[in-house]
């Protein structure tokens, strides 16, 4: 089969190397301008309408393409016939270069997310240029090899990217302030600085009597390299034109409205903009207004992201701007039992320094602490709750007949329900997810909806120590630390921007004991000590300690390799001798962590860049 891209739009000679942004960046200094210009001259300019395929999975790779303007989504067809989006291609990037040089078939379908322009270089044209400039072959293949290595190193999950052209429209019959888009544009400009432009427009601000004129205007804006926010409200033709030519969709819902049914325009926009590029903003009058019912707005829209915005809180608009600009700050919290109180100290230290926390994700104790903060609790109140739960009510010290677990979870479960409630995860003030290990599917389980207490309970279900949590679908869920104690990759798939990753029990703090192996107590000694409630005469490792430590070893080793440029790893010192069930030391641990953050901020330029206040 041949590529069908020549049927997809207008054609013409490229005539200029301007569209070869990726080549110019990758090859400048290794190849002359004359050879680069020859490549551009041999290429054909093609206009690909939004929704049309540039190449199709399984076709012969007879051409390589360079995106001049627009955006493409990379789709892989699953065995059941469904398509899954695995990547996006932006202006200045190549399409199909790996299959082209490998002489194979297309491994994915590449579809225009909106009206786009590409420069196409067919096999014959490339061979002719390569014959005239032989040096281009090795240089180009070297660049492709470097790109292949980078692609191979990426995670299986598609990483979130900031969109450049964003359509904003009401969700259902909602409405939003007349200057909402302008306010968002102003906030975005503050977030990204003056190095890039932000254009925020509505119907009437753009002279466009036709779709072609609008596309030409949009092309000029794109070439400036900034962001374009377009209010899609207005005439239906205008609205459809805006959505058809957008990379992402922001739907603004009036949280007080009862009817959450998508509008006809939203339904039309869904044909052009996939769920991975949809954001739902739940707008409420004041910060005191209770958040509820978010899930009924989300279900028919399938947004990749949702945010709660109060009109009387300017910081909420800035948070939205950071998500739009690809610089939202994620906080990733590892598991570690009582050591997780350090997370609360980290949060306090970040808040004191003016570092925003836009998204929280965690495993086990990290999920518990993160969920409390996502609810809107302050650090002192959360520490009080932890002390009452684990020290006062001894929620993790109630032994049971060891059939399903060593500990009886009933007090623990009741405390979690009271502290975290049955409110849905989507109704929390700060976006949040928790990680557990799904023994039913043998995979990670991401909790981003459902009762908050259940997510915390499942994420902290230490195998053998606590019984697994069984959800409504029958999934058997245990502690997320079994598979991923530091869920950086999950966070990266949900939003672009820097992540603050908090790791407990750093490798620089080795775990050693004075007990000798020969001191291991016999069954009779163990039973006697349990009946008489006597403490062990030595510090031989306990079951809970070994279990928790075993789960964090691999994650600790992998943490640094998972970090990207802009990510920040924090590993606060631990109270001397503190173990994972020493909740009575939690407040002291939090104080140490808060002091540690203050020290880190003073000497860490990356952290200083995040300060907004």
Secondary structure, 3 states (H helix, E strand, C coil): CCCCHHHCCCEEECCCHHHCHHHHHHHECCECHHHHHHHHHHCEEEEECCCCEEECCCCECCEEEEEEECEEEEEEECCCCCEEEEEEEECCCEECHHHHHHCCECCCEEEECCCEEEEEEEHHHHHHHHHHCCHHHHHHHHHHHHHHHHHHCCCCCCCCCCCCEEEEEECCCCCCCCCHHHHHHHHHHHHHCCCCCEEEECCCCCCCCCHHHHHHHHHHHHHCCCEEEEECCCCHHHHHHHHHCCCEEEEEEECCCCCCCCCHHHHHHHHHCCHHHEEEEEEECCCCCCCCCHHHHHHCCCCCEEEEEECCCHHHHHHHHHHHCCCCCEEEECCCHHHHHHHHHHHHHHHHHCECCCEEEEECHHHHHHHHHHHCCCHHHHHHHHHHHHHHCCCCCCECCCCCCCECCHHHHHHHHHHHCCCEHHHCCCEEEEEEEECCCCEEEEECCCEHHHHHHHHCCCCCCCCCEECCCCCEEEEHHHCCCCCHHHHHHHCCCCEEEECCCCCCCCCCCCCCHHHCCCHHHHHHHHHCCCCCCCCCCCHHHHHHHHHHHHHHHHHHHHCCCCCEEECCCCCCCCCCCCHHHHHHHHHHHHHHHHHHHHHCHHHHHCECC
